[in-house]
Structures are given as C-alpha cells and as structure tokens.
Amino acid sequence: MVRPDIIVVGGGHAGIEAAAAAARMGCQTALVTMDVRAIGRMSCNPAIGGIGKGQIVREIDALGGVMGLAADATAMQFRMLNRSKGKAVWGPRCQSDRHAYERFVQAHLASLANLEIIQGEVTAVLVENGHVRGARLADGQEILAPAVVLTAGTFLSGVLHRGDRTWPGGRIGESAAGKLSQSLRENAGLTLGRLKTGTCARLAAESIDYSKCERQDGDAQPVPFSLLTDPASFLPRQAPCWITNTNPRVHAVIRDNLARSPMYSGQITATGPRYCPSIETKVVRFADKDRHQLFLEPEGRDTNWVYINGLSTSVPVDVQEAMIHAVEGLEHAQILQHGYAIEYDYVPPTQLASTLETKTVAGLYLAGQLNGTTGYEEAAALGLMAGANAARKLRGQGEIVLGREQAYIGVMIDDLVTKGVLEPYRMFTSRAEHRLQLRADNADMRLTELARSVHLADEARLAAFSALAAAADRAMALLRQIRIDGQSLAERLANPQMALAHVLQTAGDSAAAGELRGLAASAPRAVEIVAADCLYAGYVGRQQRQVAQMTQLDRRLIPPSLDYAAIAHLRHEARQRLAEIRPRTLGQALRISGITPADINVLAVHLHAVLHAEKDDAR
Ligand SMILES: Cc1cc2nc3c(=O)[nH]c(=O)nc-3n(C[C@H](O)[C@H](O)[C@H](O)COP(=O)(O)OP(=O)(O)OC[C@H]3O[C@@H](n4cnc5c(N)ncnc54)[C@H](O)[C@@H]3O)c2cc1C
C-alpha cells in the first residue's frame, strides 16, 4: 500500500467513522482490524439512536458520517422516543437488521477512495520522542504513519464472564487484544482502568409465544436519520417488536442464585453502566418492583434471532434458562446464545485533549468505548472527531472542537476530557445544558457549515442542505406573514399546545397558506425545524445570553505549557486538578470538578499578566 497518513485501529463504530472521515478529508488511511468480516458489528442490541443518542446520530450525519445512512438503509422499525415530552428531547431510534447493517457499512468503506482495509491485530503503538510513528502487528509487520487513531472497543484485555466461567475475548466468538494495553502503558505512558458491560441471551423467534406479548409497531410516518435519505420515498418495511415482563417468579430465580452471579460473587470488580444495568442488579436495586419490562426485538429479516432488551445477565446457563422460561411468552423459548458480561481495559479520558489526541504522545488519538463510553452512537461520534482532527493536524490546519452549545458531541467530549468517568459514559439529554438548541431536527442547521469548511460534507450533502435551508427560510417568512385573529402563525406555534398540523389546517385559504402547506408536504424536515424554532424562540433567547457569557470564557485559551505550580495565589487542590486536566480554555477550567469561580479569577489575572509580560517582551 501507499504509506498511510493515518492508521485507524479497529473496525467498530468508532473506527468506521474515523477512517471514513480521514479518507474523505483526503488522507491516505489504513484501517487495521482483527476481523474484516466483523466491521460494523453491533456487539449488543440491534438498534441505533434513542434518547440523547438519536441526536448524536443526526449530528454524525450532518458532519458527513456513515451511521445515519447505514441506519436508514437497514432499519426494520422506526420510533420517535419521548414524544410525550418537549420536542427538544425527542429521540429518533431505529431497530436495525444487524447483518444488513454490517454489509452496508463494509460496502460503504470499500467504496471510499484513499482507504485501505487490512486484517490484523495491532500489538503495539510505535512512539519516538513523544510522537507516534506507527503501529506493530501481531505478525511483526510495522506500518509507519504520523498519526494513529485507536478504537479498540471492549477488546483490550477483554475477559468474558458467565457464571463462574471466565475466558478471554473481545466479545463473544472473537479474540481479545492482549498486548496493546501493555504498549499503551509502556510506550505511550497512559494509565489504564477497567470497566464492565454485559448483554442478554438471544432466542429463536419461532419458539416465542407472541400471543402472550403486547405488539409494538413502528411510527406510521418514519423520519429518517440522514439528510441524504429522501423522506418522500422513505418507506421502510417495518417489523413489529413485542413487549413482555419479568414477574415475581423470575425475580425469585435470580435472588435464589445471586451468589452464582459474577456480579455478586466478587468475580467481576469493574464498574458497569449504571443506566443499563443487568437484570440481577435491577432485582437487587429495585427490590420493591415485582416486574420489569422486556422488549423482544428481531435481529434481522433473514434470521430467527431475537434480542431480549432489558434482560442483560451473566448468571450461569441453567439460571438463565430458568429465569427466561419463567417469563410469560417465553415458557418454551429456545436459547440460541446465552447472556454474558465482559470486563475490559479503557483509558481514563482526562488523559486526552479536546481533539481526542493523547496528551502524552503527539499524533496518537483515542476514540470509542476505549475512552470510557458505552454505545454505538457515542463511539461513532468520537471516532469521527478523532479521525477529522488527526487529518486536520497532519495538514497543519486548526483543530475541530465543538462547543457545548453547538452539539451533543461537544458536550460529550468536554465531559469526558474535563471530568473523566467513573462508569461507562452514555449520553442523556440532561447532560446538555443547551438542549433546547441541540435538537435532533436542527442538527444540519448547526453543523453543516462546519462540515463544509473542513471538507467533511460532499457535494450531495451541500446541495441537500442548501435546499433545506432555503425551504426553512421561506417557511419561516410565511409563518411570520400569515396572521389569524391578529396573531402570526409563528406566534401561535410558540404555544406548546399548538400542534403544527393544526396550525397548518387552520391557516386559511390565502395563497401564502397554500404555499406553506405545499412546503410542509414537499419539505417536511424544513417546516418541522422552523416550527420547533418558533416553539422555543423565547427560551432560546434566554439560553443564548448564558451561552454568550460562557463562550467568552471558552474563547480565553490557556497556553498548553502553563506552569500551574508557579501561580502563587492558586489553591493547592486547584493547581493539582488544573495540571492534571490541562484545560484548553478558561471555560473548560471552570467545568473541572473541584475548581471554583475564585480559582478562575486567579487564573484569569495570571493569564492577563502573562499576556502583558509577553507583549512587553515583544516590544
Ligand atoms: C457484551 C457487550 C454488551 C454491550 N452492551 C451495551 C449496551 O447495553 N448498551 C450500549 O449502548 N452499548 C453496549 N455495548 C457497547 C457497544 O457495543 C460499544 O459501545 C460499541 O460497539 C463501541 O464501539 P467501538 O467502535 O468503540 O468498539 P467495538 O464495536 O468494540 O469495536 C472494536 C473494534 O476494534 C477491533 N480491535 C480491537 N483491538 C484491536 C487491535 N489491537 N488490532 C486490530 N483491531 C482491533 C475489533 O476487532 C473491533 O472491530 C456492549 C458491548 C459488549 C461487548
């Protein structure tokens, strides 16, 4: 191959986006992964999006990523979650055909110029004088490159658990990457920690008694993730999911066997995702509840595998069988694969800059579950940002750091590198203080200009965006122009009780109203965006004033080499925390836990003095 500019290690959701972004930006990219057939594999549930996560998928799409396109092309069911809440926190989610998803992603990567895919295990990162030089493979081959993006997921020193049985692996049926952890410690000077996650059993569809379950269909009018998917012709053939519940008999089986669960026997010591607990944990933590909802989700159109969302577990096989057979509808269920847990190494993300480059080794970037996150969407977003930043740095161009007011992705990266993680980090809308602005519907409006300026958006996307923006502008003009009973439609839409469909219906018979209804039919996405803008106009104004204050602090850059020990008036704890995190801006410094506004004042005065001293020197 041509000597690559960038090596991406790992073909999971992070690696896919990192490789695709770097290749799209014109860098010769080598994607090295342990098994090319596993590229795009979903380790756990066959679904993309959800609350907080759907917004991330829309942002990935606006930044020219792959995930939204793959999800639209391979979806089996679309549902907008959180519809009972405000529109800002609606979460688009789709049930995916897992094999079709892998095929789509693999074909997409194969179609990209500048990208070569290599099967192999990376055992070491090569580092010289604080700069990455390339990667060594298990067969001894060395690939040299000035930038490396590691996206090893749950594979670093992965250990699987089921009952008292443990075995090494990256996930079921795949080997662990044993040696890379050691190289990260020894060659890259990184500290590693240990986290845990788990998954449920899979059942044979024909062995489930669906007549005892509640049917759950997709939305009648599914909304695609990608701007490039034409909503008018988007009519995926949707399959139903099914709902059943655990019951006191299931809970009794679990309680009676808790000592045989590696979570409770002391066998697993790492922390798992608090918001995605195993059924053992739910039964213990919510002891007063006598049922938990379970969703039976088909894994694909050409497979009989069914995923039991809500029943993640690592109890022994006989206990899994007893508890599953105690669930209504699953009395005779055939188990195709049992649930298991996995412990793996991760890199505490406070060792990363906001570009996801490690602070210890220039040119070495980390993304995905390796950074202490959980979830396909979080991983994909981190991969995209790491790949894009690696490409920018190689070209001597400025870094891409999204603000907290600009994108959920910005919130996630800022949280990770500023606060670190105590458990696998997943996105929630509550993490975003500017969530009224960070809606799933307006991701293109927020991010396309940036994607254009850094060459992440292609011509097709820019053309689709310019049509969207023009339709949105026209729709907003019409909403302001058309008045009913002395009130403009824009003002009417500010009332949360006023549904868009009702406002359109009662807009009258004028030519303008006809044009607006035409736009709602031909450009529904544009009209939805402006309707939400009208709804949130008052709140957003207030939020924007807060954003402006914070942005000022986020514009005050701190020199990366600042010697915090030399700042006389800074508290000892503040010095330590700041030296550890090395915040990029005063805004980020303020968000570090343990840092007070008074510390920021001391720091600001110091920076001011340093700046003046430098100016005096320059004179
Ligand atoms: C058992 C289990 C249960 C999970 N449950 C949930 C859940 O309930 N909810 C949720 O949101 N998420 C869950 N996840 C997490 C989800 O799968 C990950 O967040 C997501 O897949 C991370 O994407 P990634 O790209 O970082 O890593 P992965 O998807 O793990 O991909 C890593 C890739 O890197 C490759 N690789 C690793 N090391 C090397 C190496 N040294 N050399 C070459 N290639 C290498 C692997 O072959 C693989 O292709 C679960 C994961 C597992 C394994």
The ligand as an SDF file (V2000), in Angstrom:
LIG
                    3D

 53 58  0  0  0  0  0  0  0  0999 V2000
  -21.2030   -7.6930   25.7230 C   0  0  0  0  0  0  0  0  0  0  0  0
  -21.4350   -6.2630   25.3620 C   0  0  0  0  0  0  0  0  0  0  0  0
  -22.5640   -5.6260   25.7940 C   0  0  0  0  0  0  0  0  0  0  0  0
  -22.7910   -4.2980   25.4740 C   0  0  0  0  0  0  0  0  0  0  0  0
  -23.9450   -3.7040   25.8940 N   0  0  0  0  0  0  0  0  0  0  0  0
  -24.2240   -2.4520   25.5340 C   0  0  0  0  0  0  0  0  0  0  0  0
  -25.4520   -1.8450   25.9020 C   0  0  0  0  0  0  0  0  0  0  0  0
  -26.2660   -2.4440   26.5570 O   0  0  0  0  0  0  0  0  0  0  0  0
  -25.6800   -0.5720   25.5220 N   0  0  0  0  0  0  0  0  0  0  0  0
  -24.7770    0.1100   24.7950 C   0  0  0  0  0  0  0  0  0  0  0  0
  -25.0210    1.2610   24.4660 O   0  0  0  0  0  0  0  0  0  0  0  0
  -23.6230   -0.4370   24.4440 N   0  0  0  0  0  0  0  0  0  0  0  0
  -23.3280   -1.7010   24.7930 C   0  0  0  0  0  0  0  0  0  0  0  0
  -22.1570   -2.2610   24.4360 N   0  0  0  0  0  0  0  0  0  0  0  0
  -21.1630   -1.4010   23.9060 C   0  0  0  0  0  0  0  0  0  0  0  0
  -21.1380   -1.1900   22.4210 C   0  0  0  0  0  0  0  0  0  0  0  0
  -21.0180   -2.4110   21.7880 O   0  0  0  0  0  0  0  0  0  0  0  0
  -19.9460   -0.3430   22.1990 C   0  0  0  0  0  0  0  0  0  0  0  0
  -20.1480    0.8950   22.8460 O   0  0  0  0  0  0  0  0  0  0  0  0
  -19.6160   -0.0360   20.7860 C   0  0  0  0  0  0  0  0  0  0  0  0
  -19.5990   -1.1690   19.9930 O   0  0  0  0  0  0  0  0  0  0  0  0
  -18.2560    0.6120   20.8100 C   0  0  0  0  0  0  0  0  0  0  0  0
  -17.7710    0.8310   19.5410 O   0  0  0  0  0  0  0  0  0  0  0  0
  -16.2140    0.8650   19.3170 P   0  0  0  0  0  0  0  0  0  0  0  0
  -16.0270    1.1660   17.8970 O   0  0  0  0  0  0  0  0  0  0  0  0
  -15.5940    1.7210   20.3210 O   0  0  0  0  0  0  0  0  0  0  0  0
  -15.7290   -0.6180   19.6460 O   0  0  0  0  0  0  0  0  0  0  0  0
  -16.1840   -2.0470   19.1300 P   0  0  0  0  0  0  0  0  0  0  0  0
  -17.5070   -2.0060   18.4900 O   0  0  0  0  0  0  0  0  0  0  0  0
  -15.9690   -2.9380   20.3000 O   0  0  0  0  0  0  0  0  0  0  0  0
  -15.1250   -2.3660   18.0050 O   0  0  0  0  0  0  0  0  0  0  0  0
  -13.7660   -2.5220   18.2870 C   0  0  0  0  0  0  0  0  0  0  0  0
  -13.0810   -2.9740   17.0270 C   0  0  0  0  0  0  0  0  0  0  0  0
  -11.6900   -2.8920   17.2020 O   0  0  0  0  0  0  0  0  0  0  0  0
  -11.0760   -4.0780   16.7410 C   0  0  0  0  0  0  0  0  0  0  0  0
   -9.8470   -4.2160   17.5250 N   0  0  0  0  0  0  0  0  0  0  0  0
   -9.7260   -4.1790   18.8630 C   0  0  0  0  0  0  0  0  0  0  0  0
   -8.4280   -4.2610   19.2170 N   0  0  0  0  0  0  0  0  0  0  0  0
   -7.7280   -4.3500   18.0730 C   0  0  0  0  0  0  0  0  0  0  0  0
   -6.3480   -4.4750   17.7910 C   0  0  0  0  0  0  0  0  0  0  0  0
   -5.4560   -4.4980   18.7620 N   0  0  0  0  0  0  0  0  0  0  0  0
   -5.9590   -4.5680   16.4990 N   0  0  0  0  0  0  0  0  0  0  0  0
   -6.8610   -4.5250   15.4990 C   0  0  0  0  0  0  0  0  0  0  0  0
   -8.1860   -4.4010   15.7170 N   0  0  0  0  0  0  0  0  0  0  0  0
   -8.6100   -4.3180   16.9810 C   0  0  0  0  0  0  0  0  0  0  0  0
  -12.1020   -5.1520   16.9970 C   0  0  0  0  0  0  0  0  0  0  0  0
  -11.8510   -6.2600   16.1800 O   0  0  0  0  0  0  0  0  0  0  0  0
  -13.3860   -4.4070   16.6460 C   0  0  0  0  0  0  0  0  0  0  0  0
  -13.5940   -4.4270   15.2660 O   0  0  0  0  0  0  0  0  0  0  0  0
  -21.8730   -3.5930   24.7250 C   0  0  0  0  0  0  0  0  0  0  0  0
  -20.7080   -4.2380   24.2850 C   0  0  0  0  0  0  0  0  0  0  0  0
  -20.4950   -5.5580   24.5940 C   0  0  0  0  0  0  0  0  0  0  0  0
  -19.2480   -6.2370   24.1030 C   0  0  0  0  0  0  0  0  0  0  0  0
  1  2  1  0
  2  3  1  0
  2 52  2  0
  3  4  2  0
  4  5  1  0
  4 50  1  0
  5  6  2  0
  6  7  1  0
  6 13  1  0
  7  8  2  0
  7  9  1  0
  9 10  1  0
 10 11  2  0
 10 12  1  0
 12 13  2  0
 13 14  1  0
 14 15  1  0
 14 50  1  0
 15 16  1  0
 16 17  1  0
 16 18  1  0
 18 19  1  0
 18 20  1  0
 20 21  1  0
 20 22  1  0
 22 23  1  0
 23 24  1  0
 24 25  2  0
 24 26  1  0
 24 27  1  0
 27 28  1  0
 28 29  2  0
 28 30  1  0
 28 31  1  0
 31 32  1  0
 32 33  1  0
 33 34  1  0
 33 48  1  0
 34 35  1  0
 35 36  1  0
 35 46  1  0
 36 37  1  0
 36 45  1  0
 37 38  2  0
 38 39  1  0
 39 40  1  0
 39 45  2  0
 40 41  1  0
 40 42  2  0
 42 43  1  0
 43 44  2  0
 44 45  1  0
 46 47  1  0
 46 48  1  0
 48 49  1  0
 50 51  2  0
 51 52  1  0
 52 53  1  0
M  END
$$$$
